[in-house]
């Protein structure tokens, strides 16, 4: 009879641990994983938009080739 009561407590304890600790933690992990995947998708979309904006921008103007340049000399003390 004592063994039956002891087994009952063990089963009850395992039931409580599983449904009050393990299941909520696994649900939380799943939700965090989904949020991370969503953030990664948003970052990828933002990167693609930024990349598309930079490729359609006007070409940069180059400096004139016959411009005057000043040579600077390094002064040592």
C-alpha positions as CSV (number, residue, x, y, z in Angstrom):
1,X,0.0,0.0,0.0
2,X,2.9,2.3,0.8
3,X,4.5,1.6,-2.6
4,X,1.2,2.6,-4.3
5,X,1.1,5.9,-2.5
6,X,4.8,6.5,-3.3
7,X,4.3,5.7,-7.0
8,X,1.2,8.0,-7.0
9,X,3.3,10.9,-5.6
10,X,6.1,10.2,-8.2
11,X,3.6,10.2,-11.0
12,X,1.9,13.3,-9.7
13,X,5.3,15.1,-9.3
14,X,6.3,14.1,-12.9
15,X,3.0,15.3,-14.2
16,X,3.3,18.7,-12.5
17,X,6.9,19.1,-13.7
18,X,6.1,18.2,-17.2
19,X,3.0,20.4,-17.6
20,X,4.2,23.4,-15.5
21,X,7.8,23.6,-16.5
22,X,8.6,21.6,-19.7
23,X,5.6,22.5,-21.8
24,X,5.7,26.3,-21.1
25,X,9.4,26.4,-21.7
26,X,9.1,24.6,-25.0
27,X,6.3,27.0,-26.0
28,X,8.4,29.9,-25.0
29,X,11.4,28.6,-27.0
30,X,9.1,28.1,-30.0
31,X,7.8,31.7,-29.8
32,X,11.3,33.1,-29.4
33,X,12.5,31.1,-32.5
34,X,9.6,32.4,-34.5
35,X,10.3,36.0,-33.5
36,X,14.0,35.6,-34.4
37,X,13.1,34.2,-37.9
38,X,10.7,37.1,-38.4
39,X,13.4,39.6,-37.5
40,X,15.8,37.9,-39.8
41,X,13.3,38.1,-42.7
42,X,12.7,41.8,-42.0
43,X,16.4,42.4,-41.9
44,X,16.8,40.6,-45.2
45,X,14.0,42.6,-46.8
46,X,15.5,45.9,-45.5
47,X,18.9,44.9,-46.9
48,X,17.4,44.1,-50.3
49,X,15.6,47.4,-50.4
50,X,18.7,49.3,-49.4
51,X,20.7,47.4,-52.0
52,X,18.1,48.1,-54.7
53,X,18.1,51.8,-53.8
54,X,21.9,52.0,-54.1
55,X,22.0,50.3,-57.5
56,X,19.4,52.7,-59.0
57,X,21.2,55.8,-57.7
58,X,22.8,58.2,-60.2
59,X,26.4,57.4,-61.0
60,X,29.0,59.3,-59.1
61,X,30.8,62.2,-60.8
62,X,34.5,61.7,-61.2
63,X,37.0,64.5,-60.4
64,X,38.3,66.2,-63.5
65,X,41.5,64.8,-64.8
66,X,43.3,68.0,-65.5
67,X,42.8,69.5,-62.0
68,X,45.6,71.1,-60.1
69,X,47.0,69.2,-57.1
70,X,49.1,70.5,-54.3
71,X,51.9,68.4,-52.9
72,X,52.3,68.5,-49.2
73,X,55.6,67.6,-47.5
74,X,55.7,65.9,-44.2
75,X,57.3,68.1,-41.6
76,X,59.3,66.2,-38.9
77,X,60.1,67.9,-35.6
